[in-house]
């Protein structure tokens, strides 16, 4: 990946967004600080993925205003990784990683394919560039999707439970990799894993209620990725679990 370009803060304002007759968001205000990881947690169905898609520009809400605070358009500066891997079954793993280049009509030359192979190797899929998605396990497919997101090399990165399908050791290793390769980017990570959020996030927020509201931020000490056995994190995990239990009640 290239050296990161300046990553903007992103302002999120949602005056009102409803699902049917029920309000999902109302007067929601949030800022993603530039160059930092924000981790968003909360009960299933509270609207975390919807919020992510609003910021990515994939969902439209008439009362939503999403803008970069540097005054430049967000379009073309965002990489988005959904919960599902969304791999195209007729493309190889390598071709899925370079899909964004293909969709934009850019050249997929030897250098681009080599970069894709290096990213596949870094996510633990060395030599799997020619593999069809149907031959890969769920966890391997998720790693291809992560490599595709990293390949986009954008200053703003939105990820929806990117490590959920992985075994514990691979999960820790890829958390470390993502923290390394996305240093200096503006990242919003949706996760259900409190320890994952504490390892990776500069700012942690819990979304709860209907309409959904954001709880006060939690700021773990030190720089990510933090050690999973750090006693300070374990103490904060109890606090975070209490917040999540309250949010789910």
Secondary structure, DSSP 4 states (H G I P E B T S, - for coil): -PPPPPPPPEEEEEEEEEETTEEEEEEEEEEE-TTSEEEEEE-TTSSHHHHHHHHHTSS--TTEEEEETTSS--TTSEEEE-SS----TTSBHHHHHTHHHHHTT----HHHHHHHHHHHHHTT-TT-TT-BGGGS-HHHHHHHHHHHHHHH--SEEEEESTTTTS-HHHHHHHHHHHHHHTTTSEEEEE-S-HHHHHHH-SEEEEEETTTBEE---B--SSPSSPPTT-HHHHHHHHHHHHHHHHHH-
